[in-house]
């Protein structure tokens, strides 16, 4: 019967055979994914920078109303 060391050697050989066949394809796909991710991150950063420089923040002049839970007077006058 097989011992633990023999099973480990067989497992290592099987993994090596699978990696020899699929390893380059997996590495190529990982590289493509990394390039796509990097390009998308760069595009998002450039879009944020351009948006920040193109449009200044809008300031709307108005009056501040405090948060109140009571209702306004029924006669329409301001408190």
Backbone as JSON, one array per atom type, in Angstrom:
{
  "sequence": "XXXXXXXXXXXXXXXXXXXXXXXXXXXXXXXXXXXXXXXXXXXXXXXXXXXXXXXXXXXXXXXXXXXXXXXXXXXXXXX",
  "N": [[0.84, -1.17, 0.0], [0.28, 2.38, -0.35], [2.24, 4.87, 1.23], [2.29, 7.91, 3.2], [4.28, 9.63, 2.21], [4.66, 8.68, -0.4], [2.16, 9.24, -1.54], [2.19, 12.03, -1.38], [4.26, 12.64, -3.17], [3.15, 11.7, -5.58], [0.95, 13.41, -5.75], [2.26, 15.89, -6.02], [3.51, 15.52, -8.5], [1.27, 15.28, -10.19], [0.11, 17.82, -9.87], [2.19, 19.38, -10.93], [2.14, 18.53, -13.6], [-0.38, 19.46, -14.42], [-0.05, 22.22, -14.04], [1.99, 22.69, -15.87], [0.67, 22.47, -18.22], [-1.54, 24.28, -18.09], [-0.49, 26.53, -16.87], [0.93, 28.73, -18.29], [-1.25, 29.88, -19.67], [-2.93, 30.69, -17.57], [-1.27, 32.56, -16.32], [-1.0, 34.45, -18.38], [-3.67, 35.34, -18.65], [-4.0, 36.47, -16.12], [-2.19, 38.58, -16.26], [-3.37, 40.14, -18.31], [-5.75, 40.85, -17.03], [-4.76, 42.39, -14.93], [-3.63, 44.55, -16.35], [-5.95, 45.65, -17.52], [-7.38, 46.4, -15.22], [-5.62, 48.32, -14.15], [-5.67, 50.27, -16.2], [-8.37, 51.05, -16.12], [-8.53, 52.12, -13.53], [-6.79, 54.29, -13.81], [-8.19, 55.77, -15.74], [-10.52, 56.43, -14.31], [-9.41, 58.06, -12.32], [-8.4, 60.2, -13.86], [-10.8, 61.17, -14.91], [-12.1, 62.06, -12.59], [-10.32, 64.08, -11.8], [-10.56, 65.86, -13.97], [-13.25, 66.53, -13.8], [-13.25, 67.85, -11.39], [-11.76, 70.14, -11.99], [-13.18, 71.31, -14.04], [-15.85, 72.15, -13.34], [-16.78, 74.52, -11.07], [-17.87, 74.5, -7.64], [-21.36, 74.98, -7.05], [-22.85, 77.81, -5.58], [-25.56, 78.69, -3.82], [-27.4, 81.42, -2.97], [-29.3, 82.07, -0.14], [-31.77, 81.73, 2.44], [-31.3, 80.41, 5.66], [-33.08, 77.87, 7.17], [-34.03, 76.93, 10.32], [-34.15, 73.64, 11.78], [-37.21, 72.65, 12.78], [-39.82, 71.24, 14.74], [-42.31, 72.14, 15.17], [-45.4, 73.49, 13.84], [-45.98, 76.01, 11.29], [-47.37, 79.31, 11.95], [-50.94, 79.68, 11.71], [-52.01, 81.96, 10.58], [-50.3, 82.8, 8.63], [-48.18, 84.52, 9.11], [-44.77, 85.2, 9.86], [-42.72, 83.69, 12.34]],
  "CA": [[0.0, 0.0, 0.0], [1.03, 3.63, -0.42], [2.41, 5.63, 2.45], [2.03, 9.35, 3.08], [5.3, 10.26, 1.36], [4.4, 8.31, -1.79], [0.99, 10.0, -1.98], [2.61, 13.42, -1.55], [5.04, 12.71, -4.41], [2.2, 11.56, -6.69], [0.18, 14.66, -5.8], [3.14, 16.93, -6.55], [3.69, 15.25, -9.93], [0.01, 15.61, -10.87], [-0.01, 19.29, -9.87], [3.2, 19.89, -11.86], [1.67, 18.27, -14.96], [-1.5, 20.36, -14.7], [0.49, 23.58, -14.16], [2.78, 22.79, -17.09], [-0.25, 22.62, -19.34], [-2.41, 25.45, -17.93], [0.22, 27.63, -16.21], [1.12, 29.93, -19.11], [-2.55, 30.49, -19.96], [-3.38, 31.37, -16.36], [-0.42, 33.74, -16.12], [-1.35, 35.42, -19.41], [-4.95, 35.92, -18.28], [-3.8, 37.32, -14.94], [-1.54, 39.8, -16.75], [-4.37, 40.94, -19.02], [-6.67, 41.4, -16.04], [-4.05, 43.44, -14.2], [-3.53, 45.71, -17.23], [-7.28, 46.25, -17.64], [-7.69, 47.05, -13.94], [-4.79, 49.51, -14.04], [-6.16, 51.26, -17.15], [-9.65, 51.56, -15.63], [-8.24, 52.97, -12.37], [-6.2, 55.53, -14.33], [-9.26, 56.53, -16.4], [-11.38, 56.99, -13.27], [-8.68, 59.14, -11.67], [-8.37, 61.32, -14.79], [-12.16, 61.72, -15.01], [-12.35, 62.8, -11.35], [-9.52, 65.3, -11.83], [-11.13, 66.77, -14.95], [-14.52, 67.03, -13.27], [-12.94, 68.79, -10.31], [-11.24, 71.38, -12.54], [-14.12, 71.89, -15.0], [-17.03, 72.8, -12.78], [-16.64, 74.94, -9.67], [-19.08, 74.19, -6.88], [-22.42, 76.0, -7.11], [-23.24, 78.41, -4.32], [-26.89, 79.27, -3.95], [-27.67, 82.33, -1.87], [-30.64, 81.88, 0.38], [-31.92, 81.88, 3.87], [-31.21, 79.15, 6.38], [-34.25, 77.61, 7.99], [-33.66, 75.96, 11.37], [-35.01, 72.46, 11.88], [-38.2, 72.77, 13.85], [-40.87, 70.24, 14.65], [-43.62, 72.78, 15.31], [-46.02, 73.93, 12.6], [-45.98, 77.47, 11.16], [-48.64, 79.91, 12.4], [-52.04, 79.49, 10.78], [-52.36, 83.21, 9.91], [-49.35, 83.06, 7.54], [-47.09, 85.4, 9.53], [-43.53, 84.51, 10.21], [-42.41, 83.82, 13.77]],
  "C": [[0.88, 1.23, 0.0], [1.1, 4.28, 0.95], [2.15, 7.11, 2.18], [3.04, 10.02, 2.14], [5.08, 9.92, -0.11], [3.2, 9.08, -2.36], [1.34, 11.47, -2.22], [3.39, 13.59, -2.85], [4.11, 12.61, -5.62], [1.38, 12.84, -6.86], [1.01, 15.79, -6.4], [3.34, 16.75, -8.05], [2.43, 15.62, -10.72], [-0.16, 17.12, -10.95], [0.98, 19.89, -10.86], [2.75, 19.68, -13.31], [0.53, 19.22, -15.34], [-0.98, 21.79, -14.89], [1.31, 23.75, -15.43], [1.87, 23.03, -18.28], [-1.04, 23.92, -19.26], [-1.7, 26.67, -17.35], [0.4, 28.87, -17.06], [-0.19, 30.65, -19.44], [-3.07, 31.27, -18.76], [-2.57, 32.64, -16.12], [-0.75, 34.82, -17.14], [-2.67, 36.12, -19.07], [-4.84, 36.84, -17.06], [-3.14, 38.64, -15.34], [-2.51, 40.72, -17.47], [-5.32, 41.61, -18.03], [-6.02, 42.54, -15.27], [-3.92, 44.7, -15.06], [-4.87, 46.43, -17.37], [-7.64, 47.01, -16.37], [-6.9, 48.35, -13.78], [-5.28, 50.62, -14.97], [-7.48, 51.87, -16.67], [-9.43, 52.48, -14.42], [-7.67, 54.31, -12.82], [-7.28, 56.4, -14.98], [-10.2, 57.16, -15.37], [-10.71, 58.17, -12.59], [-8.65, 60.38, -12.55], [-9.74, 61.97, -14.9], [-12.49, 62.53, -13.76], [-11.58, 64.11, -11.34], [-10.11, 66.32, -12.8], [-12.45, 67.35, -14.44], [-14.28, 68.07, -12.18], [-12.47, 70.14, -10.86], [-12.24, 72.06, -13.47], [-15.24, 72.7, -14.35], [-16.76, 73.2, -11.33], [-17.94, 74.62, -8.92], [-20.08, 75.35, -6.96], [-22.74, 76.49, -5.71], [-24.58, 79.1, -4.55], [-27.15, 80.13, -2.72], [-29.11, 82.1, -1.41], [-30.65, 82.02, 1.88], [-31.9, 80.5, 4.51], [-32.42, 79.0, 7.27], [-33.86, 76.59, 9.04], [-34.64, 74.78, 11.35], [-35.94, 72.62, 13.07], [-39.26, 71.69, 13.64], [-42.24, 70.86, 14.77], [-44.12, 73.26, 13.95], [-45.98, 75.45, 12.51], [-47.33, 78.03, 11.62], [-49.7, 79.8, 11.3], [-52.35, 80.78, 10.01], [-51.37, 83.61, 8.83], [-48.23, 84.0, 7.9], [-45.88, 84.57, 9.91], [-43.28, 84.68, 11.7], [-41.25, 84.75, 14.03]]
}
